[in-house]
Amino acid sequence: MVSVAVVGWGMSAKTFHLPFIVASKHFSLVAMVTSQSSACASLYPAIKCFTSIEELLADSIPDLIVLATPNHLHFEQAKLALLAGCNVLIDKPFVISVAQGEALCKISESCDRQIFVYHNRRWDGDFMTLQHALAAGQLGDVKLCTIQFDRFRPHPRERWRESAIEGAGIWFDLGPHLIDQALLLFGRPISLQARLNSLRDGSKNIDYANVNLFYADKEVVLRASPYTAGPMLRYQVETTLGTWRKYGLDPQEDSLKNGSIPSMEPWLDDAVTETAQWCTGQAVDIQPIQAGNYMQFYEQVGLFLTGQLVHPPVRVEEALDVVKVLEKAIESERSGCRLAIDW
């Protein structure tokens, strides 16, 4: 089995990583790095707890280190893990600058160790349903696509993701999901124009994003707002044949927060059913959404590390493309201009 150490004890680690590591047949959780060792030991009494990644690496070298830590720490922590001989799995975003990403790729290659990046929302059921429909040509030619990830959080919270530190704010939190899905569906855009703002009273970082991606034959709008109450429009795809529209977020996150145990088999509550609308000039058709499964990501990581899969679930080059769009959007906001993207 692949020995795993997880760095971090926040919502990301406890909701999006540990349940899958523990449930998978490929992994053995051997250590945690956290300042909350008592809380960790109460749930995982058989593992070792350390207060720093340096302390962990001085004790032993696990096969895989999972970084579920604040974004600005990813580069240095991943560098330490790679140089120590570990493979590393980094929560999105990969890093907070293209320069950092390129440097880590060189280190990874020189150490012959793999970088995995956790773009889990590739395995959202609504995204997979849309991806399949577009690939099969069922929706016609796309002219405008809106991908949104909104919340109703009108008041800032005291947490690192909303602090004034580099790599925090909604663009680095939700932007990677939006960008990764856009790039998978439509490829690399020619240019972009971004509006990144702080709309809430007392906000310490970006809490609103509206970014337009321009292609030769279409436009894609990425949006994240803290002021969306009620049903959230997740996707709106306007095509030559009609409009495909989906409301609400994939239910996996809520199920994980409620204690569901993930598996390779369908593990969501059967009562959770999702649908999309396919609207043409003549009718509105209600279409089923397939069940998503984030376990697929960890399954593919396990298969790759045990030599049973040729490619990782997310190529590091794809994750670096996401960082390039993150960075270019910030540049666009600062200049107030539409900017070409040099791929």
N, C-alpha and C positions, 0 to 999 in steps of 0.2 A: 504493500500500500504506500501511497504518497504521504509522507509526514508533512503536516501543515502547522504553521504558527500564524496567528492573526494579531495584527498590530492595530489597536483601537478598541474602544468599548462603547461607542456611541450607537445611535439608531442604525446607522449603516451596517456596522458589524453585526449587531444583534438581530437585525431584520433581514438583511440582504445577503449575508455571507455565512454566518455560523449555522443557520438551519440547514443550508445546502451541504456544507462541509460534513456536518454530523450525519446527515441522512444518506450521503453518498457511499457507495461501496468502494470507491477509489481512494478515499482519504482517511487519514488518521489524525485527529486534532491532538497536538502534543504540547502546545504552548500558547500563551497569550501575553501580549505586552500592554499593560494598562496600569493606571494609578489606582484603579478600583479593584484591587486584588481580592478583597473579601466578597464583593458581589460576584466576581468571576468564579471564585472557588465554590460558591454556593450552588452554581449551576453546572460547573465542570470541575468537580473535585479531583479528578484523576490527572489533570494536566498541570504543568508548571506555569507560574505567573512571574513575569519580569516587569521592571519599571521602565526599561528603555530597550530599544532595538540593539544597542551595543551590548547590554547585559545578556540579552538572548543569544547573540552571536558568539559571545565569549563562552557560553555554556555548551552550545551545540549548533549544528548547521542543519536545519530542516530542509526537506526537498523544495518546499514552496512557502514563501512568506506572502501573506495577504495584507495589503495596506488599506485599511479603512480609516484613514486619518485625514485631517484638514489638508486641502489641496496644496497649500504652499509648502507642505512637508514632503510631498511625494518624491520630488527629485532626489533630495539628499538621502531619504530612507531607502529608496529603490537602488540608488548607487551603492550604499553600504551592503544591501542584500546581495546584489549581483557580484560585487567584488569579493564577498565572502563565499561565493559558490552556490547561492540559492537562486532558483527561479522565483519570479516575483509577479504577483497579481495585484494590479492597482485599480482602485475604484475610480470611476470617471470623475473629472477629466484626467487623462493620462498624466499631464503636467500642466503648468500654467503658462508656458511659452514654447514656441517652436525650437528655440535654441536648447532649452532643457531636454526636449524630446529627442532631438537629433543626437545630443550628447549621450543620453541613456541608450539609444539604439547602438551607438558605437561601442559602449561598454558591454552591452548585452552580447554583441557579436564577438568581441575580444575574449569574453569570459565563457562563451558557448553556453549561455543560459538564456532562458526564454522570458519575455515580458508578455503578460496577459493583461488586457484592459477590460474592465467590467462595464461594457455597454449592454446591460441586461435588458433594456427595453426593445431590443431587437426581437425578444421573445414575448412581447405583449401580444395578446390574441388579436386585438384590432389591427395592429400594425402588420402582423403576419397575414391576416385576411386581406388587407389592402394590397400588400406586396404581391400576393398570389394573383389577385384580380387584375392588377396592372400588368404583371408578367404574362398573363394569359390573354391579354388584349380585350378583357371583358368590359372595360369602362370607356374605350375610345381614346382619343389623343388628349392628354392633359394640357390645359392652358394656364390654369391657376390652381395652386394647392396651398391651403393654409394648415399648418401644424401648430397646435396650441397646447400649452401645459399651464393652465391657470389655477389660481387658488383664491380663496377669500381669507386673506390675512391682512386686514387694514391697519394693524398695529405691529410694529417691529418686535421681535423676540430677542431675548438675551441668549444668543448662541453664536458659535463661531461662523456659521454660514451667513449670518447677517451682520457680522462685525466689519470693522474698517480695514481688516488685514487683506493683503494681496491674495487673489484667488477666491475670495468670498463674493457674496452677492448672487442674485438670481441668474445672471448670465452664465456664471461658472457652475451653478447648481443644476438648473434645468436646461440651459442652453446646449450642453453636450448631448442630451437625449434628442432634442429637436434637430440639431445639426446632423447627428449620426443617422437618424431616420431619413432625413432629406437626401443625404449623400447616397444612402443605399437605394432609395427609390429612383433618384434622378441623376446621380453622378455629380461631378464637380461643377459648380456654377462658374460663369465667366466673371461676374463681379457681384458686389453687394453694397447695400446702403443700410446703415443701422441707426436706430434710435434707442439709446440706453439711458435710463433716467432713474432718479430717486423720487418717487411720488408720495411716499408716506411721511407724515410728520415724524421727525426723529430718526429717519432712516440713515444708516451709516454707510450704506453701499447701494449698488444698483438693485432696484426692486421691480423694475419694469423693462421689458425688452420687446422691440418690434424690429425685426431684421428682414429685409427683402433680399432674396437671392435671385439673380438674373441669369437665365439661360437663353440660348438662341431662339427657342420656340415656346418658352413658358416662364412664369414667375412663381416663386415659392415664398410664402410669408411664414416666418417663425415668430411666435408670440408667447410671452409669459407675463401675466399680470397678477398683482396681489388683491385685485378688486373685483374678481368674478364670483358672484354669489349665484347659487342655483346651478342648474345643469351646465356643465362645461362643454363647449364645442371642442372636441379633440382633433378631428380632421374634417376638412371640407375640400373635396377634390372636384373641380369644375372642368368638364371635358366636352368634347364635341358631341357626346351622346347624352349627357346629363350631369347630375351632381351627386356624388357619393358623400354622405354625411354621417359622422359618428359622434355621439355625445358620451361624456363620462370617461373615467380612467379605468384601465385594466384592473380587475379586482384582486390581483395577486398581492399587492402591497398590503391592502386591508386584511386579507386572509392571513398573511404572515404575521402582522401585528396582533392578530387575534389568536395566534398560537398554532395555526395549521402546520402540519408536518409535510414538507414537500417530498415528492418522489418522481420517478420517471413516468408513472401512471398518472392519469388525471387526479389531482389532489384538491381542487377547489370545491367549495360548497356547491352541490348540485342545484341549489336554489338560485345561484348567481347565473343569470343568463344575460347576454349582451346582444344587441342588434345594431344594425346600421340601416340608414335610409338610402335607397337608390331612386333618385327623382329624375324623371324624364318629363317631356312636355305633355305626356298623356296620363302618367300614373306615378304613385309613390309605392315602391316595393320595399317591404321590410325584410332584410336579409340577416341570417344568423352570423355571429362572430365565433370563430373557432377558439377553443381554449388555449391560452398561452401557457408557457411553462419555463420559468427562469432556470429550472433544474437542467435544461438542455445546455446552458452555458457551462455549468460545472461538470456535467457529464463529458462534454467535449474537451475540457481542460484535462480531466482525468485520463481520457482515451489518448490524448496527445502525449501526456507525460509518460504513459506506459507503452508508447510506441504503437498504438492501435489506430491513430489518426494522423494524417499527413500535415494538416494545417490546424492552427489554433482557431477557436471560435471567432475571435476578432483579431485580424491582422494588425500588428503594431503600426504599419503604414497607414491604415484606415483611421486609427486613433490619432495619429499625428495630423491627418487631414482635418479632423475635428478641431484640434488645437489651432491649426492655421486659420480656420474660420472664426473661432473665438477671438483670436488676436486681431484679425483684420477688421472685425466688427468694432472693436474698441478703437482702432485707428480711424475708422469711418465716423464714429460718434465724435471723436475729438476734432476731426477736420471738417465735419458737416458735409462730407462729399461721398458720392458713389465711387467706390474704388475697385479697380481690377484686381483679381487674385492671381498671383504668379504661382502656378502649380509646378 
